[in-house]
């Protein structure tokens, strides 16, 4: 794969990337009511063909899975999340699905083709075989995700590799399960509350902590930030960030690392302590190396 050409397609034109996703299809007459009480998103407001990001929380308000909910039919909801997290999604929903007419089916045969780039809106997606055409935009980068068992890449769209996709994701500041997000994450730390939570719907499991943090002005101990490195060497995820003054205290850790063609530098996502306000110069350290870096607001590009 030509990572440079792939990157340019995803940022300047349009590119297609097959992205591993776990899909669960929920169906039955109680599906809408059940999911409305479990997800942070207003499921009842989703029209057929619409989609939205959502949080699935523990009763204590900690994140279980960040997912997307789509409605391909009136009594059918498709829930998709990052690969490897489908079991956690099903287990958490089954825990509260007592005497509820809602069937949860893992769909291992479904695939996801992610389309990114400014020309996405120009594409005719009707002939792609997608059961779900979901919003996949990353703020500054437009996107659609095609989901279904027989999805094909639209004619004339460049097939791009996963490395370029990851580079653009990091530039845009989009977290993923297993890197930036896990069961211990407070959603406000990752910046995923605003697009994923309805403040006008009724109660849902785990709502209290989300509402309490929001009422305090999202005053969380750490935040997801962007990092631009002053080196050509890519540090590993887990590399630590240290202040330049005082005792060089650790103030954060890298979670995802890539390269930005536009910035001509390695870039990363990192959770950084609240007291470090971007832009801030730091040192990144890892076994066998260190490099200067700058902590910045997201998106980076």
C-alpha positions as CSV (number, residue, x, y, z in Angstrom):
1,X,0.0,0.0,0.0
2,X,1.1,3.6,-0.8
3,X,0.4,5.2,2.6
4,X,1.0,8.7,1.2
5,X,-1.5,8.2,-1.7
6,X,-4.0,6.6,0.7
7,X,-3.7,9.6,3.1
8,X,-4.3,12.1,0.4
9,X,-7.3,10.2,-0.8
10,X,-8.8,10.1,2.7
11,X,-8.1,13.8,3.4
12,X,-8.5,15.4,-0.1
13,X,-10.7,13.2,-2.2
14,X,-12.4,10.0,-0.9
15,X,-11.0,6.6,0.1
16,X,-12.4,3.3,1.3
17,X,-11.0,1.2,4.2
18,X,-12.3,-2.1,5.4
19,X,-12.4,-1.6,9.2
20,X,-13.0,-4.4,11.7
21,X,-16.2,-3.8,13.6
22,X,-18.4,-6.0,15.8
23,X,-22.1,-5.8,15.0
24,X,-25.1,-6.7,17.1
25,X,-28.6,-6.6,15.5
26,X,-31.4,-6.0,18.0
27,X,-34.9,-6.8,16.9
28,X,-38.4,-7.4,18.3
29,X,-41.4,-5.4,19.5
30,X,-39.7,-4.2,22.7
31,X,-36.4,-3.2,21.0
32,X,-36.9,0.6,21.0
33,X,-38.2,0.7,24.6
34,X,-35.4,-1.6,25.9
35,X,-32.6,0.3,24.2
36,X,-34.0,3.7,25.2
37,X,-33.5,2.7,28.8
38,X,-30.0,1.4,28.3
39,X,-28.3,3.8,25.9
40,X,-27.4,7.4,26.4
41,X,-28.7,8.4,23.0
42,X,-32.3,9.1,22.3
43,X,-33.2,6.0,20.4
44,X,-36.9,6.9,19.9
45,X,-35.8,10.0,17.9
46,X,-33.9,7.9,15.3
47,X,-35.7,7.7,12.0
48,X,-35.3,4.7,9.8
49,X,-32.0,5.1,8.0
50,X,-30.5,7.3,10.7
51,X,-27.6,6.6,13.1
52,X,-25.9,8.2,16.1
53,X,-23.1,7.5,18.6
54,X,-24.0,6.4,22.0
55,X,-22.6,5.3,25.4
56,X,-23.4,2.0,27.1
57,X,-22.6,2.5,30.7
58,X,-22.4,0.4,33.9
59,X,-24.9,1.2,36.7
60,X,-22.0,3.2,38.3
61,X,-21.7,5.4,35.1
62,X,-18.4,3.9,33.9
63,X,-18.1,3.2,30.2
64,X,-18.7,-0.4,29.0
65,X,-18.7,0.3,25.2
66,X,-18.8,3.3,22.9
67,X,-21.0,2.3,20.0
68,X,-23.1,3.5,17.2
69,X,-26.8,2.8,17.0
70,X,-28.6,2.7,13.6
71,X,-32.2,2.0,12.6
72,X,-32.4,0.0,9.4
73,X,-36.1,-0.9,10.0
74,X,-38.8,0.3,12.4
75,X,-38.3,-2.6,14.9
76,X,-34.6,-3.3,14.1
77,X,-31.6,-1.6,15.6
78,X,-28.0,-2.3,14.5
79,X,-25.3,-1.7,17.2
80,X,-21.7,-1.6,16.0
81,X,-18.5,-1.0,18.0
82,X,-14.8,-1.5,17.7
83,X,-13.7,-5.1,17.0
84,X,-13.3,-7.2,20.1
85,X,-15.9,-5.4,22.1
86,X,-19.1,-7.1,20.8
87,X,-19.1,-9.6,23.6
88,X,-19.0,-6.9,26.3
89,X,-21.8,-5.1,24.5
90,X,-24.0,-8.2,24.4
91,X,-23.2,-9.3,28.0
92,X,-24.1,-5.8,29.4
93,X,-27.4,-5.7,27.5
94,X,-28.4,-9.3,28.3
95,X,-27.8,-8.5,32.0
96,X,-30.8,-6.1,31.9
97,X,-33.0,-7.9,29.3
98,X,-35.4,-9.6,31.6
99,X,-38.8,-10.5,30.1
100,X,-38.1,-8.2,27.2
101,X,-39.1,-9.1,23.6
102,X,-35.8,-8.0,22.1
103,X,-33.4,-10.5,20.4
104,X,-29.7,-9.7,20.3
105,X,-27.9,-11.4,17.4
106,X,-24.1,-11.1,16.8
107,X,-23.5,-10.7,13.1
108,X,-20.0,-12.0,12.4
109,X,-20.9,-12.0,8.7
110,X,-21.3,-8.3,8.5
111,X,-18.3,-6.1,7.4
112,X,-17.7,-2.4,7.6
113,X,-16.3,-0.3,4.7
114,X,-15.4,3.1,5.9
115,X,-15.5,6.0,3.4
116,X,-13.6,9.2,4.4
117,X,-12.9,12.4,2.5
118,X,-14.7,15.5,1.2
119,X,-16.1,13.7,-1.9
120,X,-18.1,11.2,0.2
121,X,-21.2,13.3,-0.3
122,X,-20.9,13.0,-4.1
123,X,-21.1,9.2,-4.1
124,X,-24.2,7.1,-4.9
125,X,-24.2,4.5,-2.1
126,X,-27.4,2.7,-3.2
127,X,-25.6,0.0,-5.1
128,X,-23.1,-0.9,-2.4
129,X,-25.3,-3.6,-0.8
130,X,-25.2,-1.8,2.6
131,X,-27.9,-2.7,5.1
132,X,-26.8,0.4,7.1
133,X,-25.3,3.6,5.7
134,X,-24.1,5.3,8.9
135,X,-22.6,8.7,9.6
136,X,-18.9,8.1,10.0
137,X,-17.7,11.7,10.0
138,X,-14.8,12.7,12.1
139,X,-15.6,16.4,12.5
140,X,-13.2,18.0,10.0
141,X,-13.3,14.9,7.8
142,X,-16.6,13.8,6.2
143,X,-17.4,10.1,6.3
144,X,-19.9,7.3,5.8
145,X,-19.7,3.7,7.1
146,X,-21.3,0.9,5.0
147,X,-22.4,-2.0,7.1
148,X,-23.8,-5.4,6.0
149,X,-22.9,-8.9,4.9
150,X,-22.5,-8.1,1.2
151,X,-21.0,-4.6,1.2
152,X,-18.9,-3.5,-1.8
153,X,-16.6,-0.5,-2.3
154,X,-18.3,2.1,-4.5
155,X,-17.0,2.3,-8.1
156,X,-14.1,4.6,-8.6
157,X,-13.2,4.9,-5.0
158,X,-9.6,4.2,-4.0
159,X,-9.1,1.3,-1.6
160,X,-6.8,2.5,1.2
161,X,-4.8,0.7,3.9
162,X,-5.5,0.8,7.6
163,X,-2.3,2.7,8.5
164,X,-3.5,5.8,6.6
165,X,-6.9,5.5,8.2
166,X,-5.3,5.4,11.6
167,X,-3.1,8.4,10.8
168,X,-6.2,10.5,9.9
169,X,-8.1,9.2,12.9
170,X,-5.4,10.4,15.2
171,X,-5.2,13.8,13.5
172,X,-8.9,14.2,14.0
173,X,-8.8,13.1,17.7
174,X,-11.2,10.2,17.4
175,X,-10.8,7.7,20.3
176,X,-11.3,3.9,19.9
177,X,-12.1,1.1,22.3
178,X,-8.9,-0.7,23.5
179,X,-6.6,2.3,22.9
180,X,-8.2,5.5,24.3
181,X,-11.3,3.8,25.7
182,X,-12.0,0.9,28.1
183,X,-14.2,-0.1,31.0
184,X,-12.5,2.4,33.3
185,X,-12.9,5.5,31.1
186,X,-15.0,8.4,32.3
187,X,-16.6,9.5,29.0
188,X,-16.0,13.2,29.6
189,X,-12.2,12.6,29.7
190,X,-12.3,11.4,26.0
191,X,-14.6,14.2,24.7
192,X,-17.3,11.7,23.6
193,X,-20.2,13.0,25.8
194,X,-21.5,15.8,23.6
195,X,-22.1,13.7,20.5
196,X,-23.2,10.6,22.3
197,X,-25.7,11.8,25.0
198,X,-29.2,13.1,24.8
199,X,-29.9,15.6,27.7
200,X,-33.7,15.6,26.9
201,X,-34.6,11.9,27.0
202,X,-35.7,10.0,30.0
203,X,-33.6,8.0,32.4
204,X,-31.0,5.3,31.3
205,X,-28.6,3.1,33.2
206,X,-25.5,5.0,34.4
207,X,-27.0,8.4,33.7
208,X,-26.3,9.8,37.2
209,X,-22.5,10.1,36.9
210,X,-22.7,11.6,33.4
211,X,-25.1,14.2,34.6
212,X,-23.1,15.0,37.7
213,X,-19.9,15.5,35.8
214,X,-21.7,17.7,33.3
215,X,-23.1,19.8,36.1
216,X,-19.6,20.4,37.3
217,X,-18.4,21.7,34.0
218,X,-16.7,18.5,32.9
219,X,-14.0,19.1,35.5
220,X,-12.2,15.7,35.0
221,X,-8.7,14.8,36.2
222,X,-7.4,14.3,32.6
223,X,-8.3,14.9,29.0
224,X,-7.6,13.4,25.6
225,X,-5.2,15.7,23.8
226,X,-3.2,15.7,20.6
227,X,0.6,15.5,20.6
228,X,3.0,16.5,17.8
229,X,6.5,15.1,18.2
230,X,9.8,16.8,17.3
231,X,11.4,13.6,16.0
232,X,11.2,11.2,13.0
233,X,11.1,8.2,15.4
234,X,7.6,6.9,16.4
235,X,7.5,6.2,20.1
236,X,5.3,3.3,21.2
237,X,1.9,3.7,22.8
238,X,2.4,3.9,26.5
239,X,5.3,6.4,26.2
240,X,5.1,8.9,29.0
241,X,4.9,12.7,28.8
242,X,6.9,14.8,31.2
243,X,7.1,18.5,32.1
244,X,10.2,20.5,31.1
245,X,10.4,22.3,34.4
246,X,10.8,21.3,38.0
247,X,11.3,17.5,38.5
248,X,10.1,16.5,35.1
249,X,6.9,15.0,36.5
250,X,4.9,12.6,34.4
251,X,1.7,14.3,33.1
252,X,0.4,11.8,30.5
253,X,0.7,8.8,28.3
254,X,0.4,8.2,24.6
255,X,-2.5,5.9,23.6
256,X,-2.2,5.9,19.7
257,X,0.7,6.9,17.5
258,X,0.9,7.7,13.8
259,X,2.3,10.1,11.2
260,X,0.8,13.3,9.8
261,X,1.6,14.1,6.2
262,X,0.2,17.6,6.6
263,X,2.2,18.3,9.8
264,X,5.2,16.4,8.5
265,X,5.7,14.8,11.9
266,X,4.7,11.9,14.1
267,X,1.5,12.6,15.9
268,X,-0.3,10.9,18.8
269,X,-3.2,10.9,21.1
270,X,-2.6,11.0,24.9
271,X,-4.4,11.5,28.1
272,X,-2.9,14.5,29.8
273,X,-3.4,15.8,33.3
274,X,-5.9,18.7,33.8
275,X,-3.2,21.2,34.8
276,X,-1.4,21.0,31.5
277,X,-3.1,23.5,29.2
278,X,-2.4,23.3,25.4
279,X,-0.2,24.4,23.8
280,X,2.4,23.0,26.2
281,X,5.9,21.7,25.5
282,X,6.8,18.4,27.1
283,X,9.3,15.6,26.8
284,X,8.1,12.1,25.6
285,X,10.0,9.2,27.1
286,X,10.0,5.5,26.4
287,X,12.5,2.7,26.9
288,X,15.6,3.5,24.9
289,X,14.5,7.0,23.7
290,X,13.0,10.4,24.3
291,X,11.9,13.3,22.2
292,X,10.6,16.9,22.5
293,X,6.9,17.2,21.8
294,X,4.0,19.7,22.1
295,X,0.6,19.0,23.5
296,X,-2.2,20.6,21.5
297,X,-6.0,20.8,21.3
298,X,-7.8,18.4,19.0
299,X,-8.2,18.1,16.1
300,X,-4.6,18.5,15.1
301,X,-5.3,19.1,11.4
